[in-house]
Amino acid sequence: MPKKESIYKNAVVTCTCGNTFETLSTKDQIHVEVCHKCHPFYTGQATMQSRTGRAEKFNQKYGLKSNAGDADTANA
């Protein structure tokens, strides 16, 4: 019975952006859609979305007031 280390071999990982790198795997080639070179979080292109837009959309959908100050005084 072979050792687990012996079943791993060098594999070439290819991304859709064209980036390639080597790693150990049981397969010879691996194709991925997103890698560390093109992922928005790692490249700094990711933006934090505002949740206020969601709240306003909900309020408009159900005909509620969108003033946050009114909600605080109603609970007091």
Backbone as XML, in Angstrom:
<?xml version="1.0"?>
<chain id="A" units="angstrom">
  <residue number="1" name="MET">
    <atom name="N" x="0.847" y="-1.187" z="0.000"/>
    <atom name="CA" x="0.000" y="0.000" z="0.000"/>
    <atom name="C" x="0.888" y="1.244" z="0.000"/>
  </residue>
  <residue number="2" name="PRO">
    <atom name="N" x="0.707" y="2.156" z="-0.973"/>
    <atom name="CA" x="1.579" y="3.329" z="-1.056"/>
    <atom name="C" x="1.261" y="4.352" z="0.038"/>
  </residue>
  <residue number="3" name="LYS">
    <atom name="N" x="2.294" y="5.119" z="0.389"/>
    <atom name="CA" x="2.108" y="6.194" z="1.354"/>
    <atom name="C" x="1.330" y="7.327" z="0.712"/>
  </residue>
  <residue number="4" name="LYS">
    <atom name="N" x="0.650" y="8.129" z="1.540"/>
    <atom name="CA" x="-0.146" y="9.240" z="0.995"/>
    <atom name="C" x="0.725" y="10.266" z="0.291"/>
  </residue>
  <residue number="5" name="GLU">
    <atom name="N" x="1.953" y="10.468" z="0.783"/>
    <atom name="CA" x="2.827" y="11.452" z="0.156"/>
    <atom name="C" x="3.194" y="11.058" z="-1.268"/>
  </residue>
  <residue number="6" name="SER">
    <atom name="N" x="3.208" y="9.759" z="-1.546"/>
    <atom name="CA" x="3.633" y="9.311" z="-2.867"/>
    <atom name="C" x="2.536" y="9.483" z="-3.923"/>
  </residue>
  <residue number="7" name="ILE">
    <atom name="N" x="1.272" y="9.651" z="-3.513"/>
    <atom name="CA" x="0.218" y="9.807" z="-4.518"/>
    <atom name="C" x="0.111" y="11.250" z="-5.012"/>
  </residue>
  <residue number="8" name="TYR">
    <atom name="N" x="0.725" y="12.194" z="-4.308"/>
    <atom name="CA" x="0.685" y="13.586" z="-4.731"/>
    <atom name="C" x="1.820" y="13.869" z="-5.702"/>
  </residue>
  <residue number="9" name="LYS">
    <atom name="N" x="1.505" y="14.615" z="-6.751"/>
    <atom name="CA" x="2.493" y="14.988" z="-7.751"/>
    <atom name="C" x="2.317" y="16.459" z="-8.093"/>
  </residue>
  <residue number="10" name="ASN">
    <atom name="N" x="3.273" y="17.030" z="-8.778"/>
    <atom name="CA" x="3.183" y="18.436" z="-9.172"/>
    <atom name="C" x="2.042" y="18.613" z="-10.166"/>
  </residue>
  <residue number="11" name="ALA">
    <atom name="N" x="1.191" y="19.609" z="-9.896"/>
    <atom name="CA" x="0.060" y="19.895" z="-10.771"/>
    <atom name="C" x="0.116" y="21.358" z="-11.170"/>
  </residue>
  <residue number="12" name="VAL">
    <atom name="N" x="-0.279" y="21.635" z="-12.397"/>
    <atom name="CA" x="-0.328" y="23.001" z="-12.904"/>
    <atom name="C" x="-1.760" y="23.501" z="-12.773"/>
  </residue>
  <residue number="13" name="VAL">
    <atom name="N" x="-1.935" y="24.616" z="-12.048"/>
    <atom name="CA" x="-3.243" y="25.226" z="-11.868"/>
    <atom name="C" x="-3.339" y="26.380" z="-12.856"/>
  </residue>
  <residue number="14" name="THR">
    <atom name="N" x="-4.391" y="26.389" z="-13.668"/>
    <atom name="CA" x="-4.590" y="27.419" z="-14.676"/>
    <atom name="C" x="-5.904" y="28.135" z="-14.395"/>
  </residue>
  <residue number="15" name="CYS">
    <atom name="N" x="-5.838" y="29.463" z="-14.344"/>
    <atom name="CA" x="-7.018" y="30.288" z="-14.112"/>
    <atom name="C" x="-7.531" y="30.816" z="-15.451"/>
  </residue>
  <residue number="16" name="THR">
    <atom name="N" x="-8.787" y="31.243" z="-15.470"/>
    <atom name="CA" x="-9.343" y="31.807" z="-16.702"/>
    <atom name="C" x="-8.685" y="33.134" z="-17.070"/>
  </residue>
  <residue number="17" name="CYS">
    <atom name="N" x="-8.088" y="33.812" z="-16.076"/>
    <atom name="CA" x="-7.405" y="35.076" z="-16.368"/>
    <atom name="C" x="-6.050" y="34.855" z="-17.030"/>
  </residue>
  <residue number="18" name="GLY">
    <atom name="N" x="-5.575" y="33.595" z="-17.054"/>
    <atom name="CA" x="-4.308" y="33.286" z="-17.692"/>
    <atom name="C" x="-3.186" y="33.015" z="-16.701"/>
  </residue>
  <residue number="19" name="ASN">
    <atom name="N" x="-3.416" y="33.231" z="-15.434"/>
    <atom name="CA" x="-2.409" y="32.991" z="-14.413"/>
    <atom name="C" x="-2.229" y="31.485" z="-14.215"/>
  </residue>
  <residue number="20" name="THR">
    <atom name="N" x="-0.976" y="31.047" z="-14.070"/>
    <atom name="CA" x="-0.691" y="29.647" z="-13.792"/>
    <atom name="C" x="0.286" y="29.562" z="-12.629"/>
  </residue>
  <residue number="21" name="PHE">
    <atom name="N" x="0.148" y="28.511" z="-11.835"/>
    <atom name="CA" x="1.098" y="28.225" z="-10.765"/>
    <atom name="C" x="1.065" y="26.734" z="-10.489"/>
  </residue>
  <residue number="22" name="GLU">
    <atom name="N" x="2.072" y="26.262" z="-9.757"/>
    <atom name="CA" x="2.181" y="24.835" z="-9.478"/>
    <atom name="C" x="1.849" y="24.548" z="-8.025"/>
  </residue>
  <residue number="23" name="THR">
    <atom name="N" x="1.268" y="23.388" z="-7.804"/>
    <atom name="CA" x="0.950" y="22.917" z="-6.462"/>
    <atom name="C" x="0.985" y="21.394" z="-6.478"/>
  </residue>
  <residue number="24" name="LEU">
    <atom name="N" x="0.782" y="20.775" z="-5.347"/>
    <atom name="CA" x="0.716" y="19.324" z="-5.271"/>
    <atom name="C" x="-0.731" y="18.881" z="-5.309"/>
  </residue>
  <residue number="25" name="SER">
    <atom name="N" x="-1.008" y="17.849" z="-6.098"/>
    <atom name="CA" x="-2.358" y="17.331" z="-6.220"/>
    <atom name="C" x="-2.304" y="15.906" z="-6.746"/>
  </residue>
  <residue number="26" name="THR">
    <atom name="N" x="-3.435" y="15.244" z="-6.716"/>
    <atom name="CA" x="-3.526" y="13.910" z="-7.307"/>
    <atom name="C" x="-3.794" y="13.993" z="-8.803"/>
  </residue>
  <residue number="27" name="LYS">
    <atom name="N" x="-4.147" y="15.177" z="-9.296"/>
    <atom name="CA" x="-4.399" y="15.394" z="-10.722"/>
    <atom name="C" x="-3.202" y="16.084" z="-11.357"/>
  </residue>
  <residue number="28" name="ASP">
    <atom name="N" x="-3.094" y="15.993" z="-12.679"/>
    <atom name="CA" x="-1.999" y="16.636" z="-13.404"/>
    <atom name="C" x="-2.276" y="18.108" z="-13.667"/>
  </residue>
  <residue number="29" name="GLN">
    <atom name="N" x="-3.521" y="18.432" z="-14.035"/>
    <atom name="CA" x="-3.900" y="19.802" z="-14.347"/>
    <atom name="C" x="-5.189" y="20.149" z="-13.630"/>
  </residue>
  <residue number="30" name="ILE">
    <atom name="N" x="-5.266" y="21.415" z="-13.156"/>
    <atom name="CA" x="-6.462" y="21.912" z="-12.489"/>
    <atom name="C" x="-6.832" y="23.234" z="-13.148"/>
  </residue>
  <residue number="31" name="HIS">
    <atom name="N" x="-8.098" y="23.391" z="-13.492"/>
    <atom name="CA" x="-8.587" y="24.637" z="-14.089"/>
    <atom name="C" x="-9.540" y="25.299" z="-13.090"/>
  </residue>
  <residue number="32" name="VAL">
    <atom name="N" x="-9.275" y="26.579" z="-12.781"/>
    <atom name="CA" x="-10.111" y="27.323" z="-11.850"/>
    <atom name="C" x="-10.633" y="28.583" z="-12.524"/>
  </residue>
  <residue number="33" name="GLU">
    <atom name="N" x="-11.752" y="29.106" z="-12.010"/>
    <atom name="CA" x="-12.347" y="30.311" z="-12.578"/>
    <atom name="C" x="-11.760" y="31.579" z="-11.977"/>
  </residue>
  <residue number="34" name="VAL">
    <atom name="N" x="-11.400" y="31.543" z="-10.697"/>
    <atom name="CA" x="-10.898" y="32.722" z="-9.993"/>
    <atom name="C" x="-9.665" y="32.334" z="-9.198"/>
  </residue>
  <residue number="35" name="CYS">
    <atom name="N" x="-8.627" y="33.159" z="-9.281"/>
    <atom name="CA" x="-7.406" y="32.918" z="-8.510"/>
    <atom name="C" x="-7.065" y="34.164" z="-7.695"/>
  </residue>
  <residue number="36" name="HIS">
    <atom name="N" x="-5.933" y="34.130" z="-7.002"/>
    <atom name="CA" x="-5.549" y="35.261" z="-6.164"/>
    <atom name="C" x="-5.164" y="36.495" z="-6.982"/>
  </residue>
  <residue number="37" name="LYS">
    <atom name="N" x="-4.882" y="36.338" z="-8.247"/>
    <atom name="CA" x="-4.524" y="37.484" z="-9.089"/>
    <atom name="C" x="-5.741" y="38.216" z="-9.649"/>
  </residue>
  <residue number="38" name="CYS">
    <atom name="N" x="-6.884" y="37.535" z="-9.776"/>
    <atom name="CA" x="-8.048" y="38.175" z="-10.383"/>
    <atom name="C" x="-9.251" y="38.282" z="-9.441"/>
  </residue>
  <residue number="39" name="HIS">
    <atom name="N" x="-9.160" y="37.738" z="-8.231"/>
    <atom name="CA" x="-10.280" y="37.830" z="-7.291"/>
    <atom name="C" x="-10.395" y="39.257" z="-6.770"/>
  </residue>
  <residue number="40" name="PRO">
    <atom name="N" x="-11.595" y="39.869" z="-6.767"/>
    <atom name="CA" x="-11.759" y="41.269" z="-6.361"/>
    <atom name="C" x="-11.293" y="41.546" z="-4.932"/>
  </residue>
  <residue number="41" name="PHE">
    <atom name="N" x="-11.436" y="40.614" z="-4.017"/>
    <atom name="CA" x="-11.018" y="40.850" z="-2.635"/>
    <atom name="C" x="-9.509" y="41.005" z="-2.539"/>
  </residue>
  <residue number="42" name="TYR">
    <atom name="N" x="-8.762" y="40.169" z="-3.219"/>
    <atom name="CA" x="-7.304" y="40.195" z="-3.132"/>
    <atom name="C" x="-6.689" y="41.291" z="-3.985"/>
  </residue>
  <residue number="43" name="THR">
    <atom name="N" x="-7.384" y="41.740" z="-5.031"/>
    <atom name="CA" x="-6.832" y="42.790" z="-5.882"/>
    <atom name="C" x="-7.177" y="44.184" z="-5.373"/>
  </residue>
  <residue number="44" name="GLY">
    <atom name="N" x="-8.057" y="44.280" z="-4.370"/>
    <atom name="CA" x="-8.432" y="45.579" z="-3.826"/>
    <atom name="C" x="-9.560" y="46.243" z="-4.577"/>
  </residue>
  <residue number="45" name="GLN">
    <atom name="N" x="-10.189" y="45.563" z="-5.487"/>
    <atom name="CA" x="-11.285" y="46.139" z="-6.260"/>
    <atom name="C" x="-12.643" y="45.887" z="-5.615"/>
  </residue>
  <residue number="46" name="ALA">
    <atom name="N" x="-12.666" y="45.122" z="-4.529"/>
    <atom name="CA" x="-13.924" y="44.833" z="-3.847"/>
    <atom name="C" x="-14.418" y="46.082" z="-3.134"/>
  </residue>
  <residue number="47" name="THR">
    <atom name="N" x="-15.712" y="46.304" z="-3.180"/>
    <atom name="CA" x="-16.302" y="47.446" z="-2.501"/>
    <atom name="C" x="-17.320" y="46.954" z="-1.495"/>
  </residue>
  <residue number="48" name="MET">
    <atom name="N" x="-17.410" y="47.646" z="-0.389"/>
    <atom name="CA" x="-18.399" y="47.301" z="0.617"/>
    <atom name="C" x="-19.719" y="47.931" z="0.196"/>
  </residue>
  <residue number="49" name="GLN">
    <atom name="N" x="-20.763" y="47.138" z="0.142"/>
    <atom name="CA" x="-22.055" y="47.647" z="-0.278"/>
    <atom name="C" x="-22.785" y="48.233" z="0.916"/>
  </residue>
  <residue number="50" name="SER">
    <atom name="N" x="-23.455" y="49.311" z="0.678"/>
    <atom name="CA" x="-24.212" y="49.986" z="1.713"/>
    <atom name="C" x="-25.510" y="49.248" z="1.969"/>
  </residue>
  <residue number="51" name="ARG">
    <atom name="N" x="-25.842" y="49.041" z="3.222"/>
    <atom name="CA" x="-27.092" y="48.372" z="3.563"/>
    <atom name="C" x="-28.250" y="49.358" z="3.624"/>
  </residue>
  <residue number="52" name="THR">
    <atom name="N" x="-27.955" y="50.653" z="3.588"/>
    <atom name="CA" x="-29.042" y="51.630" z="3.633"/>
    <atom name="C" x="-29.907" y="51.523" z="2.391"/>
  </residue>
  <residue number="53" name="GLY">
    <atom name="N" x="-29.330" y="51.167" z="1.270"/>
    <atom name="CA" x="-30.104" y="50.998" z="0.045"/>
    <atom name="C" x="-31.116" y="49.881" z="0.181"/>
  </residue>
  <residue number="54" name="ARG">
    <atom name="N" x="-30.736" y="48.821" z="0.871"/>
    <atom name="CA" x="-31.659" y="47.707" z="1.074"/>
    <atom name="C" x="-32.812" y="48.114" z="1.979"/>
  </residue>
  <residue number="55" name="ALA">
    <atom name="N" x="-32.497" y="48.861" z="3.033"/>
    <atom name="CA" x="-33.541" y="49.294" z="3.960"/>
    <atom name="C" x="-34.522" y="50.236" z="3.265"/>
  </residue>
  <residue number="56" name="GLU">
    <atom name="N" x="-34.003" y="51.149" z="2.464"/>
    <atom name="CA" x="-34.874" y="52.080" z="1.742"/>
    <atom name="C" x="-35.756" y="51.335" z="0.752"/>
  </residue>
  <residue number="57" name="LYS">
    <atom name="N" x="-35.212" y="50.329" z="0.086"/>
    <atom name="CA" x="-35.988" y="49.551" z="-0.866"/>
    <atom name="C" x="-37.115" y="48.800" z="-0.143"/>
  </residue>
  <residue number="58" name="PHE">
    <atom name="N" x="-36.801" y="48.237" z="1.027"/>
    <atom name="CA" x="-37.817" y="47.539" z="1.823"/>
    <atom name="C" x="-38.918" y="48.507" z="2.255"/>
  </residue>
  <residue number="59" name="ASN">
    <atom name="N" x="-38.523" y="49.698" z="2.733"/>
    <atom name="CA" x="-39.501" y="50.690" z="3.192"/>
    <atom name="C" x="-40.407" y="51.161" z="2.050"/>
  </residue>
  <residue number="60" name="GLN">
    <atom name="N" x="-39.840" y="51.349" z="0.867"/>
    <atom name="CA" x="-40.643" y="51.772" z="-0.267"/>
    <atom name="C" x="-41.594" y="50.663" z="-0.706"/>
  </residue>
  <residue number="61" name="LYS">
    <atom name="N" x="-41.143" y="49.430" z="-0.616"/>
    <atom name="CA" x="-41.964" y="48.301" z="-1.048"/>
    <atom name="C" x="-43.214" y="48.161" z="-0.184"/>
  </residue>
  <residue number="62" name="TYR">
    <atom name="N" x="-43.061" y="48.385" z="1.125"/>
    <atom name="CA" x="-44.175" y="48.209" z="2.046"/>
    <atom name="C" x="-44.778" y="49.526" z="2.526"/>
  </residue>
  <residue number="63" name="GLY">
    <atom name="N" x="-44.360" y="50.644" z="1.924"/>
    <atom name="CA" x="-44.946" y="51.937" z="2.226"/>
    <atom name="C" x="-44.643" y="52.439" z="3.626"/>
  </residue>
  <residue number="64" name="LEU">
    <atom name="N" x="-43.474" y="52.107" z="4.148"/>
    <atom name="CA" x="-43.073" y="52.552" z="5.477"/>
    <atom name="C" x="-42.255" y="53.831" z="5.367"/>
  </residue>
  <residue number="65" name="LYS">
    <atom name="N" x="-42.172" y="54.565" z="6.478"/>
    <atom name="CA" x="-41.343" y="55.768" z="6.495"/>
    <atom name="C" x="-39.880" y="55.352" z="6.577"/>
  </residue>
  <residue number="66" name="SER">
    <atom name="N" x="-39.037" y="56.114" z="5.919"/>
    <atom name="CA" x="-37.619" y="55.757" z="5.878"/>
    <atom name="C" x="-36.782" y="56.551" z="6.862"/>
  </residue>
  <residue number="67" name="ASN">
    <atom name="N" x="-37.403" y="57.354" z="7.728"/>
    <atom name="CA" x="-36.628" y="58.140" z="8.694"/>
    <atom name="C" x="-36.221" y="57.251" z="9.845"/>
  </residue>
  <residue number="68" name="ALA">
    <atom name="N" x="-34.910" y="57.187" z="10.116"/>
    <atom name="CA" x="-34.413" y="56.354" z="11.206"/>
    <atom name="C" x="-34.731" y="56.997" z="12.552"/>
  </residue>
  <residue number="69" name="GLY">
    <atom name="N" x="-34.832" y="58.306" z="12.603"/>
    <atom name="CA" x="-35.122" y="59.020" z="13.848"/>
    <atom name="C" x="-36.516" y="58.724" z="14.362"/>
  </residue>
  <residue number="70" name="ASP">
    <atom name="N" x="-37.481" y="58.531" z="13.467"/>
    <atom name="CA" x="-38.846" y="58.221" z="13.880"/>
    <atom name="C" x="-38.935" y="56.844" z="14.542"/>
  </residue>
  <residue number="71" name="ALA">
    <atom name="N" x="-38.116" y="55.907" z="14.069"/>
    <atom name="CA" x="-38.141" y="54.562" z="14.640"/>
    <atom name="C" x="-37.597" y="54.556" z="16.055"/>
  </residue>
  <residue number="72" name="ASP">
    <atom name="N" x="-36.608" y="55.406" z="16.338"/>
    <atom name="CA" x="-36.030" y="55.461" z="17.681"/>
    <atom name="C" x="-37.019" y="56.052" z="18.679"/>
  </residue>
  <residue number="73" name="THR">
    <atom name="N" x="-37.773" y="57.061" z="18.287"/>
    <atom name="CA" x="-38.725" y="57.683" z="19.205"/>
    <atom name="C" x="-39.960" y="56.818" z="19.407"/>
  </residue>
  <residue number="74" name="ALA">
    <atom name="N" x="-40.288" y="55.980" z="18.440"/>
    <atom name="CA" x="-41.468" y="55.123" z="18.564"/>
    <atom name="C" x="-41.225" y="54.009" z="19.575"/>
  </residue>
  <residue number="75" name="ASN">
    <atom name="N" x="-39.966" y="53.567" z="19.687"/>
    <atom name="CA" x="-39.634" y="52.482" z="20.619"/>
    <atom name="C" x="-39.498" y="52.985" z="22.051"/>
  </residue>
  <residue number="76" name="ALA">
    <atom name="N" x="-39.354" y="54.276" z="22.265"/>
    <atom name="CA" x="-39.111" y="54.814" z="23.614"/>
    <atom name="C" x="-40.353" y="54.846" z="24.453"/>
  </residue>
</chain>
